[in-house]
Amino acid sequence: MRHFTTILSHEIRMLLVNASTYIAAVLFLFVMGFIFSGVLESYSAAPQETSPASVFFQLFWLPVWFMVPLLTMKCLAEERRLGTLETLFTAPVSTTEVVLGKYFAAYFLYLLLWASTGGFFYILHHFAGDTRFIDLGPLMGGYLFIAVSGLLYVSLGVFASSLTRHQAVAGIFAFAMLFGITIGLRFVSTLEVLNLETMAPFRAAIDYTLVFHHLDDFTRGVVDTRQLLFYVSGTVIALIFSILGVEAKLIHS
């Protein structure tokens, strides 16, 4: 892993000098600002039982579906299409270093974009002058959930990019996986067949993977180690398959 930091710094630098990164950041902040203003409008219309932060993070899936594919679809697919990936491996670097460098660069930008939304809450606190609008528990728990779940989401995007040389296909595949893990499993959990006694193990397994339940726990200050294990182990598995996918493509190229 001697060259990991070099690859990571290079990938971050390339992201920060890329105009598309700033276009994506502006669009991200515009969408999240629109969501935040909608949350505040609902609070001004009628009293609410939950804090604005809890409602704000309930819509985390919207930027995840579109932002993660945009951040990751080019990282491996585009390099393979241009032939620069094979050139990169002529240097004394390993597949693991390359995949991890690209993964953590995308994850860094993912965290940076979400951290920028903290400005919304700062502005609210500054102009409202009422600490009741800023509940630190749900706020910190929400950002912790974003950081932990983002490990898995970004790794799925990298995995999708490792399977193809077309970034559009990688983006669609990443979107499909993210949709499945956020909304698809939630839909499956509502199926009546899972209420049968014989389906109890499957019901427990699906309940374990429901990300909205994880979000509720995090915003209430409950950090379950089983949930942490789910995201960390899922991330490791996705990255391992990404590495194997890149190596398989190199062998057959």
N, C-alpha and C positions, 0 to 999 in steps of 0.2 A: 504493500500500500504506500510505497514511497512517493508515487506520482499522483496520489489522490488529491492532495491539496492544490497541486498545480492545475489539474484538470478542473477542479471545483472553482478555483479563482478565475480561470479562463472562461468557464461557462457563465459564471455570474457577470463577468465583465461584458461578455457578448450579449447577455440579456439586457444589461443596463445601457448599452449603446445602441440597442435595436429600437427603431422608432415604433415598431408594432407593440413593443412592451408598454410604451407610454400610452399608446392608443387604447390598448386593453385595460390599462390602469384607469384611464379616464372613464371608459365605459363601465368598468366595475364600480367606481365611486359614484357615477351617475345613477346606476341601478340601485345600489345600496342606499344612496341618499334619498332616492324616490321611495324606497321601502321604509326608511326611517321616518320620513315626513308623513307617510301614510299611518305609521304607528302613532305618531304624536297627534295626528288629526283625530284618530279614533279615541285617544285619551282626552282630548279637549272636548269631544262631543258627549262623552259619558264616562263616569268613573269605572276603573278597571281593577280587578282583584290582583292581577300579576303586574310585575314591573315592566317598563318598556324594553329592558334588555332581554327578558325572557321571550317576549313576543318577537323581537328583532331576530334573535337567533333561531327561532322556529322556522324561518325562511332561509336557513343556511344552504339548503339543497339547490336553490335557484342559481347562485353563482358557482356552486360546485359543479353542476352539470355542464356548464359552458366554459368556466374559467380553467378548470383542470385540463380538459382536452386541448384548449388553446395553448396552455403552458407546456404540455408534454408531447403533443402529436408530432412535433418536428425533431425532437431530441435525438431519436435514433432512426426513424423512418426517412427523414430528409437526408441525413448523412449517408444512408445506404443508397438512396436513389442517386445522389450526386457522386457516389463512389469515394467519398472522403472517409468513410468509416474504415474501409479496408486499408487506406493510406495511414490512418491513425494507428492501426495495429502493427504497422511496420516499425513503429517506435517501441522502446522497451516498456510498454504498459500492458496491464492485464485487462481482460474483459470486465472483471469485477470493479477495477478502478474507474473504467470509463462509465459503466452503468451507474455506479454510486455517485460519481462526480456529477453526472447529468441529473440524477434523481435529486440530490441535495440542493443543486442550483435551482431547480424548479420548485422544490419545497421552500427554499428561502424566499423566493419571490411570492409564493402563495401566502406565507406568513406575513410578508411585508405588506401585501395588499390588504389582508384582513386587519393588520395592526393600524393601518391608516384610517379604518372606520372608527377607531377610538376617538378621532377628532369630532365625530358627531356627538358623542356623549360629553366631551369636554365643552363643546359649544352649548349644549343643552344645560349643563351645570352652570356655565358662566352666565348665560342670559336668563335662565329661569331663577337662579339664586335659591333653589329649594332642593335640599339633599334628598327629599323623598323620591325625586325622579331618578336618582342614581343609587341603585341598590348594588353595593359592591359584590355581594354574594353571587347573584345571577350573572352579573357582568364578568367577574373573574372566572366563574364556572363556565360561562359560554365561550370565552376565549380559550380556556383550557381545552374544552371539547373540540374547538376548531383546530387547535394545534395537534391534539392526539389523533383525531379522525383524519386530519389532513395527511398524516403519515401513510395511511392506507390508500386514500383517494389518489394521491400523487403517484404512488407506486403502481396502482392499476393503470394510470395513464401511461407511465413508462413501459409497463408490460405490453399495453396495446401497441405502442410505438415500436416495440421490438419484434412484432410479428409480421410487419409489412414494410414495404418501401414507399408506400403512398400515405402521405400525412392525412389526407382526407379520410381514408379508410381507418387509420389509427384513431382519428378524432371521433368518428362514428362508433367504433368499437369501444372506446373509452366511455363515451356517453352512455352506451347501452349497459355497460357494467355498472356505472355509477347510478343510473336509473334503477337497475335491478336491485342493488344493495340498499338503496334508500326507500324507494317506493314499491318496487316489486315484492320484496320480502314482507313489507307492511301489508300489501294486498293478500299475499298468501296466508298471513296470520289470521285473516278474517274468514277463511274458508271453513265451512261447517264440518267438513270431513275431519279436521284436526281436533274437533271436540270429542271424537270417539276415544274410548279408553285405550284401544290398541295403538292409537297415534300419539299417545302422551309423550314418548321420547322425541318424536319429530316436532311436536308443539313446543317442547322445552328448548330444543335446538334453535328453532326459528325465533322464539322469544329472546333467546340469548343474543341474536344478531340484529335485533331491531334498533336502529340508530336513533330513532326518536325517543325511545325509552332511555337510551344512554344520555341523550341531551337533557331530558328531564332530570335525570339523576345529577348530572354535572351542575346544572343551574340551581339545584337545591343544595349543592355543596356535598353531594354524595359521590365519592370517587371509588368505584368498585374495581378491585384488581383484576377481576375476571373480564371486565370490559377493556381494561388496559391490555390484557393478554390477547384479547380478540384483535385489537388494532395492530399491536406490535407483531404478533405471529402472522397475521394476514399480510402485513407489510413485508416481512422477511420472506414469506412464500412467494409473493408477487415478484420481489426482486430476484429471488433465485431462478424463477422461471424466465424472467427477463434476461438474466445472464445466460441461461441455457439456450434461450431463443436466439440471442445474438451469436453465440458460438456455433449453433446449428446452421445459421444462415451463412456464416463465414466458411464453414466446412464445405457447404454445397455451392458456394459462389465461385 
